[in-house]
Amino acid sequence: MEKIYGAVDFAAAAVLLFGSVPAPAALLYACAFVLAIKGLMSFVPIPLYMPSLLMCGADILAAALLLFSGVGPIKAAIIFILLFKAVPGLIFSALGK
């Protein structure tokens, strides 16, 4: 399951960079960078700490930005998986658990 999430993070980063998303370039690059680091951490054990608010926030922001991308039907699956993995983590982070 972790490998699927990593692949989706890489796919979302690629769509943000190359999917003609109408957003500021700095926002797209920052979100794609966080997603790429998260995807890399899913495949290679990197000793890097990322707060869950940053990780979940990047997923939710990427899902919101992907709504406006020019990519076809693959974006629905990417958005669903991003939100499926981010919303519970964000709720637990907000509750302090």
Summary of the structure (lengths in Angstrom):
residues: 97
radius of gyration: 12.7
end to end distance: 22.1
largest distance: 37.4
contacts: 287
relative contact order: 0.18
helix: 75%
strand: 0%
